[in-house]
Amino acid sequence: MTTAIDASAAQAPLYTATISVRWRDLDAFNHVNNSTYLTYLEEARVQWLQHLPGPWSSEHAMPVMAASELNYRLPIEWPGAIHVQLFCARMGNSSMTIAHRIVDAADNGKLYSNGHVVMVWMDPATGKSVPLPQAIRDAALR
């Protein structure tokens, strides 16, 4: 059995992405479709990586998602905006567990979702894991 990693609201996030809810994100029940939550999380991770001061990937080291856990707490409605908060929950030799919280942009106490993903850096030519880039380690330790 896996246990959800819930980042403490007191812990400073690695990164917070602000994302507008789009009309096309809605499902037949008029709230954001469950699969779109993963898209929001992906967008936040990409934004975070793009803001890092050093290289986080190369020809021989690229991140892939190895696992994800997503807990749906409240439906996200349109119109609106959300904050996706990313936290370092664990850092290994070649992997990083990134905890996340999706909250209302106007009210950080309104939790829509929480959980985590495990990102593993691997060499695409060999399919084998490689050490985390120093830029990732530095960003997670600050």
MOPE-V980653 format. One record per residue. N is the residue number from 1. RES is the residue in one small letter. SS is DSSP state (H for helix, E for strand, - for the rest). PHI is phi in whole degrees, 0 to 359 (* if undefined). PSI is psi in whole degrees, -180 to 180 (999 if undefined). Layout:
N;RES;SS;PHI;PSI + N;RES;SS;PHI;PSI
//
This chain:
1;m;-;*;134 + 2;t;-;265;154 + 3;t;-;242;135 + 4;a;-;294;138 + 5;i;-;264;114 + 6;d;-;250;113 + 7;a;-;291;136 + 8;s;-;294;139 + 9;a;-;297;-22 + 10;a;-;283;-24 + 11;q;-;286;134 + 12;a;-;287;132 + 13;p;-;291;152 + 14;l;-;296;-39 + 15;y;E;200;147 + 16;t;E;233;121 + 17;a;E;258;137 + 18;t;E;259;125 + 19;i;E;231;132 + 20;s;E;277;138 + 21;v;-;284;129 + 22;r;-;260;151 + 23;w;H;305;-39 + 24;r;H;290;-11 + 25;d;H;284;-13 + 26;l;E;281;153 + 27;d;-;250;-169 + 28;a;-;296;-19 + 29;f;-;268;8 + 30;n;-;66;29 + 31;h;-;226;168 + 32;v;E;299;130 + 33;n;-;298;143 + 34;n;H;303;-36 + 35;s;H;291;-24 + 36;t;H;291;-26 + 37;y;H;303;-41 + 38;l;H;296;-36 + 39;t;H;295;-42 + 40;y;H;300;-43 + 41;l;H;296;-41 + 42;e;H;298;-45 + 43;e;H;300;-43 + 44;a;H;297;-43 + 45;r;H;296;-41 + 46;v;H;295;-43 + 47;q;H;300;-45 + 48;w;H;300;-49 + 49;l;H;300;-39 + 50;q;H;293;-22 + 51;h;H;271;-5 + 52;l;-;291;141 + 53;p;-;285;-15 + 54;g;-;237;175 + 55;p;-;289;132 + 56;w;-;248;-3 + 57;s;-;209;161 + 58;s;E;206;-175 + 59;e;-;299;-27 + 60;h;-;245;12 + 61;a;E;207;106 + 62;m;E;227;144 + 63;p;E;278;142 + 64;v;E;228;150 + 65;m;E;275;125 + 66;a;E;261;-27 + 67;a;E;200;155 + 68;s;E;214;146 + 69;e;E;225;128 + 70;l;E;226;121 + 71;n;E;254;120 + 72;y;E;272;119 + 73;r;-;257;-44 + 74;l;-;216;150 + 75;p;-;288;142 + 76;i;-;267;131 + 77;e;-;247;163 + 78;w;-;252;144 + 79;p;-;281;160 + 80;g;-;172;177 + 81;a;E;220;150 + 82;i;E;234;159 + 83;h;E;250;130 + 84;v;E;254;112 + 85;q;E;261;129 + 86;l;E;249;139 + 87;f;E;226;149 + 88;c;E;274;113 + 89;a;E;266;-30 + 90;r;E;196;144 + 91;m;E;231;127 + 92;g;-;249;-162 + 93;n;-;289;-43 + 94;s;-;234;3 + 95;s;E;226;160 + 96;m;E;221;131 + 97;t;E;266;119 + 98;i;E;253;110 + 99;a;E;282;152 + 100;h;E;218;153 + 101;r;E;226;133 + 102;i;E;251;119 + 103;v;E;232;164 + 104;d;E;291;136 + 105;a;-;296;-29 + 106;a;-;268;-13 + 107;d;E;211;95 + 108;n;E;298;-14 + 109;g;E;280;-12 + 110;k;E;268;99 + 111;l;E;270;118 + 112;y;E;271;-36 + 113;s;E;199;153 + 114;n;E;212;169 + 115;g;E;154;-151 + 116;h;E;198;162 + 117;v;E;231;152 + 118;v;E;250;121 + 119;m;E;253;131 + 120;v;E;242;133 + 121;w;E;270;130 + 122;m;E;221;160 + 123;d;E;271;115 + 124;p;-;296;-24 + 125;a;-;287;-34 + 126;t;-;254;-21 + 127;g;-;76;10 + 128;k;E;260;150 + 129;s;E;290;152 + 130;v;-;228;161 + 131;p;-;300;149 + 132;l;-;301;140 + 133;p;-;298;149 + 134;q;H;300;-33 + 135;a;H;298;-35 + 136;i;H;290;-47 + 137;r;H;301;-46 + 138;d;H;298;-45 + 139;a;H;294;-38 + 140;a;H;287;-25 + 141;l;H;267;-7 + 142;r;-;283;999
//
